[in-house]
Amino acid sequence: MSLIKYLVVRSVVFGISLFYGGLTVLTVLFRWFKNGNEFFVVKERSLPPICLQDAAYGRHAYLKLKNIKLHYVENGDRNKPLMLFVHGYPEFWFSWRHQMKEFAATHWVVALDMRGYGDSEKPAKKSEYDLEILQKDIVELVKALKRDSCILVAHDWGGVIAWNVAANYPEVVEKLVIMNSPHPTTFREKLRGSIGQFLKSWYIFLYQLPYIPEWSVHTNDLEIFDRIFVDENNQLTITEEELEGYKYTFSRKGAWTPPINYYRQNFNIKGMIEGEKSLPKIRAPTLIIWGENDIALSKDFPELARPHVQNLTVKYVPKGNHFVQQDKVAEVNAHLAEFLNKA
Ligand SMILES: *[C@@H]1O[C@H](CO)[C@@H](O)[C@H](O)[C@H]1NC(C)=O
């Protein structure tokens, strides 16, 4: 790869990022003028709402891995098969509460806060969020839970990690369940080949910039959560108290930079030019559950994953949004149960 080529692509990406950065600044300022003085205030929340401590979801625990201390919530009998839940952006273990409650009867359910999120440790350096390291966290966590393998259930950014773990560490994944997260190879191909997906992915470019992403989410008391957890009729899909759970967690100091660093660290320009190696074919039986109303991801991703997975089942959830496991709980849990009950 020539240096010139690298610099050209780097500049184009930076240009696109600056464009979206400018647009974001203007949008935020516009909303500020409309909303008034309190716009840049995030309420101080000293105590977590009760739902974050609800024993029905599980017990809180920590594990120290080689390089990181992770927080997780667990439920069910430790002798049952292990279901490990990996959340996306911008969430934490709480994203999986409905599944924890449902599957604790038949499984040992564990939902972690990924590094940099929630009550897990938050390394300061961007390079600490490299995809290689994020994969190792999952592999090491399974070992630390004294298991050889698990049923890995993942969403969004958690899905990026889980796709990679299932491909690169097949011995660790017995079954794979992915919700609204494209197979990484298909995502790269589509980002290159489809204007539609490219435009839907604008925030990935925005997130390459310093400061502006963090600044833009700290508006109107973390209004971002009021905007993303809504159904097709723009009604909140989680309770007010659950909303407070998210706002409590993400109002704490330093809560946003590590999650955004996932995007900053893993935007691979060198890989874009040279073409990255596609991942080894996934051997674990795999279920993709896909909320059809995802505004950030094209609906054909599940089918595009077929060549990359040996044994794939796809279940679409009509009217389900990106956060499908909280949006359409009954449908998602039924699909999960059906898949897990197969031999
Ligand atoms: C695919 O996976 C399902 C679910 O685990 C299993 O029931 C089925 O036998 C598998 N099919 C093949 C061809 O291996």
The ligand as an ORCA input file, in Angstrom:
! r2SCAN-3c Opt
* xyz 0 1
  C     -28.542    -26.596     12.285
  O     -28.724    -26.152     13.618
  C     -29.951    -26.548     14.186
  C     -30.086    -25.839     15.501
  O     -29.059    -26.095     16.390
  C     -29.982    -28.079     14.283
  O     -31.191    -28.493     14.845
  C     -29.799    -28.666     12.902
  O     -29.712    -30.053     12.981
  C     -28.557    -28.113     12.215
  N     -28.558    -28.521     10.815
  C     -27.505    -29.061     10.235
  C     -27.648    -29.391      8.791
  O     -26.462    -29.276     10.822
*
